Amino acid sequence: MEGRRFCPSCGEDVVVYEVEVERGRQRGREVRCAYCGFSLDWVPPASLARGGTLIIADDTATLAEMVKDYFQGRGLFDRILVARHGGQFLEAAVRCLQSQQAIRLAIVDVRMPILTGTQAAVAFRWVEQAFGQTLRAPLIFLSALRVDENLQRVMEYCAPAHYVNKSTEGPPEALLDRLYQVAVHLISQPPTEVRPL
């Protein structure tokens, strides 16, 4: 099946394709975005258990607080931390891991001062490994720019990871809804084991 559908990760109508997948013990077909590979036909479970920490790293204070408030209202996380740059993101991650608090998801702006989101995400994977984590926390990269070859490589390296376009078109709630859809998708997937870097 080829056609077009709205992709919450890209923030626009995209060409789609179907692929056969296995989830647990069930085999089926999944419609995916041809650009970023995001699963478009996936339906989240009726309820997701609350737990873990969400770390939001974005140098735009207004956006970071909007994302925090939106996710607090959804009740998916026990704790939500906000960092203003990549260095603060790594500090927050280290503090969580030192106190044995599970990081369930991280949302990272690609373009931040001091350490960019991509630099911080790669360093975060090394921090997870150094702390002996057996499962990787999912990452969402936020950017107003399209995914380029470098970001694609970083997302593959940092998997599980997805991209959400923070387009300025439309109301802020549209971005928050798309971000939430991608977050639910990521945290509902089977965990990814830490592999040697």
C-alpha positions in Angstrom: 0.0 0.0 0.0 1.4 3.3 -1.0 -0.3 6.6 -0.3 0.0 9.6 2.0 -0.9 10.0 5.6 -0.1 12.5 8.3 3.1 11.7 10.2 3.2 13.1 13.8 7.0 12.7 13.8 7.6 14.8 10.6 4.6 17.1 11.2 3.2 16.8 7.7 1.6 14.5 5.2 4.1 12.0 3.9 4.4 9.0 1.6 3.8 5.8 3.5 4.6 2.1 3.0 3.6 -1.2 4.6 6.0 -3.6 6.3 5.4 -7.0 7.9 6.3 -6.9 11.6 6.2 -9.2 14.6 5.1 -7.8 18.0 5.3 -10.3 20.8 3.7 -13.4 19.3 1.6 -11.7 16.7 2.6 -11.0 13.1 1.0 -8.2 11.2 1.4 -5.3 8.9 2.4 -1.8 9.9 2.0 1.4 7.9 5.2 3.6 8.2 6.4 7.0 7.2 8.6 6.6 4.1 10.7 9.6 5.4 11.4 8.8 9.0 10.1 5.2 9.4 7.6 6.1 12.2 4.8 3.6 12.7 1.6 5.4 11.7 -1.0 2.6 12.3 0.1 1.7 15.8 -2.6 2.0 18.5 -1.4 2.5 22.1 -2.7 0.2 24.8 -5.8 1.5 26.7 -3.7 2.4 29.6 0.0 2.9 30.2 1.4 2.4 33.7 2.7 5.5 35.4 6.4 5.5 36.3 9.9 6.7 35.8 11.4 10.1 35.0 11.0 12.2 31.9 13.9 14.6 31.2 13.1 17.6 28.8 16.1 19.4 27.4 15.3 22.6 25.5 16.8 26.0 25.7 13.5 27.7 24.9 12.0 28.0 28.4 8.5 28.6 27.3 8.4 25.4 25.1 10.1 23.3 27.8 7.5 24.4 30.4 4.6 23.8 28.0 5.9 20.3 27.4 6.4 19.7 31.1 2.8 20.9 31.9 1.3 18.9 29.1 3.0 15.6 30.2 2.2 16.3 33.9 -1.4 16.5 32.9 -1.2 13.1 31.2 0.2 11.3 34.3 2.7 9.0 32.5 5.7 9.9 34.6 6.5 10.0 38.4 8.9 12.9 37.9 9.6 15.4 35.1 12.9 17.3 35.0 13.8 20.3 32.7 17.3 21.1 31.5 18.2 24.3 29.5 21.2 22.8 27.6 22.9 19.5 26.9 25.2 19.8 29.9 22.2 20.2 32.3 20.6 17.2 30.5 23.6 15.0 31.3 23.7 16.3 34.9 20.0 15.4 35.4 20.6 12.0 33.8 23.6 11.2 36.0 21.7 12.3 39.2 18.8 10.0 38.2 21.1 7.1 37.6 23.1 7.7 40.8 19.9 7.6 42.8 18.6 4.6 40.8 15.7 6.4 39.4 14.6 5.0 36.0 14.7 7.4 33.1 11.7 6.4 31.1 12.1 9.0 28.3 14.2 12.0 27.3 13.0 14.8 24.9 16.0 16.6 23.6 16.1 19.8 21.4 18.7 19.3 18.6 20.0 22.9 18.7 21.0 24.0 22.2 24.0 25.9 23.6 27.0 24.4 25.3 26.3 20.8 24.2 23.9 20.3 21.3 21.1 17.8 21.6 22.9 15.3 19.4 26.1 15.6 21.4 24.3 15.2 24.7 22.3 12.2 23.4 25.5 10.4 22.3 27.1 11.2 25.7 23.9 10.0 27.4 24.3 6.6 25.8 27.8 6.4 27.2 26.6 7.5 30.7 23.9 4.7 30.6 26.6 2.2 29.8 29.0 3.5 32.5 26.2 3.1 35.1 25.6 -0.5 34.1 22.2 0.1 32.7 20.8 -2.9 30.8 18.0 -1.1 29.0 18.2 2.1 27.0 15.8 5.0 27.7 14.0 6.1 24.6 14.9 9.5 23.1 12.9 12.1 21.1 14.8 14.7 19.2 13.0 18.0 18.6 14.0 20.4 15.8 12.5 22.9 13.5 14.8 21.6 10.8 14.2 18.5 8.7 16.1 15.3 9.5 19.5 15.4 7.8 22.0 12.6 7.3 23.9 13.5 10.5 20.8 13.4 12.7 19.7 10.2 11.0 23.0 8.6 12.0 22.8 9.9 15.5 19.2 8.5 15.9 20.4 5.1 14.6 23.3 5.2 17.1 21.1 6.3 20.0 18.2 4.0 19.2 15.5 3.8 20.4 15.1 7.3 19.2 12.6 9.3 17.0 12.4 12.8 15.7 9.6 15.3 16.0 9.5 18.4 13.9 8.6 21.4 16.1 7.1 23.4 13.3 5.8 26.8 14.2 2.8 26.3 12.0 -0.5 25.7 13.8 -1.3 26.0 17.5 1.2 24.8 20.2 -1.3 22.1 21.2 -0.7 20.4 17.8 3.0 20.1 18.5 2.3 18.8 22.1 -0.2 16.2 20.8 2.3 15.0 18.2 5.0 14.8 20.8 2.7 12.8 23.1 1.8 10.4 20.3 5.5 9.7 19.6 6.3 9.4 23.3 3.5 6.9 23.9 4.7 4.9 20.9 8.3 4.8 22.2 7.6 3.9 25.8 5.1 1.2 24.8 7.7 -0.6 22.7 9.7 -3.6 24.0 12.8 -2.2 25.8 16.0 -2.0 23.9 19.0 -3.6 25.6 22.2 -1.5 26.1 24.8 -2.7 23.6 28.5 -2.0 23.9 29.4 1.3 22.3 
